[in-house]
């Protein structure tokens, strides 16, 4: 196929560099007399193509005329619909990638996917990858005959109405730690936040060392009366466990050698499930080696054969005493119990490691996938692990698709990349040779704006610019985008000084970045 690529003068060499050795199609290029490809318009393309007699190929030695071209690819950032060009020239015309570095990606998918006249090709490709991945995920999340058949297998169970097991994506259990300290409204708000974060199940964490059975019952019932989501009661205390089960808890977290005999009949009567741990806290016994943990759990599982259990080998924090030794226990248990449901306390690692949680969660979810883990457990107990549930849900989906496709978790339409770039972006290279060199400096001088000032905050998911005149609040302009807010400020003539306008642009962009990354924003302070 003969393909004509439209670009501007700055991107021309980048495109040639990326496709000069391309063999799948016969490629031609038309460089418009504009520096930035994003400035392209259909009218400009039509005019310049009509006055060009022939085009030279950039990956062959051939030439061709316009009427021999099979397809035109415009810059992805062209604002207008490429259909205008197609209608005028009677040649199929589509938008290419937003960045010249993705031109080869665009060409590679032409035989498998139809490009768009309105959506850039790279966006189209990644959207399609995401849609295909989520279609698979949704298939395994639905409660229909497909999942009902899988639930007949020994390796799968039902927790509440959530199918869980080796044939399903790893489920995310979000812990509300120290839930006893919450008021009813605070508890329901936390539950709603976890549900919006896509938690599959919610854990109600009791306070260690206290005895609050009535509080356990009240909290479980309160949530069950307001939301339809599986709940676990997180306690070793038999009284709290029993009252939680009476209120409708679907899962007990946890049973060990010291409390199982006091709660096993209740768990069975209420048709609940239980996470078992290899300890006996009544005797302060915690097994130290991987083999001891495995053998202890296997013995406990036999004692609990009348109920459905999920094995928790206890994931250790890094160097406390040993993450590797605990992973060894998980691996050994899986080899000896290939169809058993398993539980992975991700928060034990991420909460006790000073690193951005999204990368930590991606790696831990990958390890969990290779171990055939079924439940990923985490609280959101610190600022650095905020959004942990959403991150783990994304990581779980990534790993399920990788496992389903028997591929590595890359370029599958789902990712956890936030602070780095997943794809190369070519930028304009502009020579500054011969120009006057001016080193910038700031004097920090402040001159009040006679029209007023702004206090910028990030609150309730919005950027808010609170307007003060004569030190009195008069109005607030809010939105999620810095540009929307500063354009509104300019429309309303609220600024009179250029340095004030520049300052507002700087601070509003910082606020938008903080909002997107869910970081704290304080005006005049850096966010990193």
Rosetta blueprint (number, residue, H / E / L):
1 X L
2 X E
3 X E
4 X E
5 X E
6 X E
7 X E
8 X L
9 X L
10 X L
11 X L
12 X H
13 X H
14 X H
15 X H
16 X H
17 X H
18 X H
19 X H
20 X L
21 X L
22 X L
23 X L
24 X L
25 X L
26 X E
27 X E
28 X E
29 X E
30 X E
31 X E
32 X L
33 X L
34 X L
35 X L
36 X L
37 X H
38 X H
39 X H
40 X L
41 X L
42 X H
43 X H
44 X H
45 X H
46 X H
47 X H
48 X H
49 X H
50 X H
51 X L
52 X L
53 X L
54 X L
55 X E
56 X E
57 X E
58 X L
59 X L
60 X L
61 X L
62 X L
63 X E
64 X E
65 X L
66 X H
67 X H
68 X H
69 X L
70 X L
71 X E
72 X E
73 X E
74 X E
75 X L
76 X L
77 X L
78 X L
79 X L
80 X L
81 X L
82 X L
83 X H
84 X H
85 X H
86 X H
87 X H
88 X H
89 X H
90 X L
91 X L
92 X L
93 X E
94 X E
95 X E
96 X L
97 X L
98 X L
99 X L
100 X H
101 X H
102 X H
103 X H
104 X H
105 X H
106 X H
107 X H
108 X H
109 X L
110 X L
111 X L
112 X L
113 X L
114 X L
115 X L
116 X L
117 X L
118 X L
119 X L
120 X L
121 X H
122 X H
123 X H
124 X H
125 X H
126 X H
127 X H
128 X H
129 X H
130 X H
131 X H
132 X H
133 X H
134 X H
135 X H
136 X H
137 X H
138 X H
139 X H
140 X H
141 X H
142 X L
143 X L
144 X L
145 X H
146 X H
147 X H
148 X H
149 X H
150 X H
151 X L
152 X L
153 X L
154 X L
155 X L
156 X E
157 X E
158 X E
159 X E
160 X L
161 X L
162 X E
163 X E
164 X E
165 X E
166 X L
167 X L
168 X L
169 X L
170 X L
171 X E
172 X E
173 X E
174 X E
175 X E
176 X E
177 X L
178 X L
179 X H
180 X H
181 X H
182 X L
183 X L
184 X H
185 X H
186 X H
187 X H
188 X H
189 X H
190 X H
191 X H
192 X H
193 X H
194 X H
195 X H
196 X H
197 X L
198 X L
199 X L
200 X L
201 X E
202 X E
203 X E
204 X E
205 X E
206 X L
207 X L
208 X L
209 X L
210 X L
211 X L
212 X L
213 X H
214 X H
215 X H
216 X H
217 X H
218 X H
219 X H
220 X H
221 X H
222 X H
223 X H
224 X H
225 X H
226 X H
227 X L
228 X L
229 X L
230 X E
231 X E
232 X E
233 X E
234 X E
235 X L
236 X L
237 X L
238 X H
239 X H
240 X H
241 X H
242 X H
243 X H
244 X H
245 X H
246 X H
247 X L
248 X L
249 X L
250 X L
251 X E
252 X E
253 X E
254 X E
255 X E
256 X L
257 X L
258 X L
259 X L
260 X H
261 X H
262 X H
263 X H
264 X H
265 X H
266 X H
267 X H
268 X H
269 X H
270 X L
271 X L
272 X L
273 X E
274 X E
275 X E
276 X E
277 X E
278 X L
279 X E
280 X E
281 X H
282 X H
283 X H
284 X L
285 X E
286 X E
287 X L
288 X L
289 X L
290 X H
291 X H
292 X H
293 X H
294 X H
295 X H
296 X H
297 X H
298 X H
299 X H
300 X H
301 X H
302 X H
303 X H
304 X L
305 X L
306 X L
307 X L
308 X E
309 X E
310 X E
311 X E
312 X E
313 X L
314 X L
315 X L
316 X L
317 X E
318 X L
319 X L
320 X E
321 X L
322 X L
323 X H
324 X H
325 X H
326 X H
327 X H
328 X H
329 X H
330 X H
331 X H
332 X H
333 X H
334 X H
335 X H
336 X H
337 X L
338 X L
339 X L
340 X L
341 X L
342 X E
343 X E
344 X E
345 X L
346 X L
347 X H
348 X H
349 X H
350 X H
351 X L
352 X L
353 X L
354 X L
355 X L
356 X L
357 X H
358 X H
359 X H
360 X H
361 X H
362 X H
363 X H
364 X H
365 X H
366 X H
367 X H
368 X H
369 X H
370 X H
371 X L
372 X L
373 X L
374 X L
375 X E
376 X E
377 X E
378 X E
379 X E
380 X L
381 X L
382 X L
383 X H
384 X H
385 X H
386 X L
387 X L
388 X H
389 X H
390 X H
391 X H
392 X H
393 X H
394 X H
395 X H
396 X H
397 X H
398 X H
399 X H
400 X H
401 X H
402 X H
403 X H
404 X H
405 X H
406 X L
407 X L
408 X L
409 X L
410 X L
411 X L
412 X L
413 X L
414 X L
415 X L
416 X L
417 X L
418 X L
419 X L
420 X L
421 X L
422 X L
423 X L
424 X L
425 X L
426 X L
427 X L
428 X L
429 X L
430 X L
431 X L
432 X L
433 X L
434 X L
435 X L
436 X L
437 X L
438 X L
439 X L
440 X L
441 X L
442 X L
443 X L
444 X L
445 X L
446 X L
447 X L
448 X L
449 X L
450 X L
451 X L
452 X L
453 X E
454 X E
455 X E
456 X E
457 X E
458 X E
459 X E
460 X L
461 X L
462 X E
463 X E
464 X E
465 X E
466 X E
467 X E
468 X E
469 X E
470 X L
471 X L
472 X E
473 X E
474 X E
475 X E
476 X E
477 X E
478 X E
479 X E
480 X L
481 X L
482 X H
483 X H
484 X H
485 X H
486 X H
487 X H
488 X H
489 X H
490 X H
491 X H
492 X L
493 X L
494 X L
495 X L
496 X L
497 X L
498 X H
499 X H
500 X H
501 X H
502 X H
503 X H
504 X H
505 X H
506 X H
507 X H
508 X H
509 X H
510 X H
511 X H
512 X H
513 X H
514 X H
515 X H
516 X H
517 X H
518 X L
519 X L
520 X L
521 X L
522 X L
523 X L
524 X L
525 X L
526 X L
527 X L
528 X L
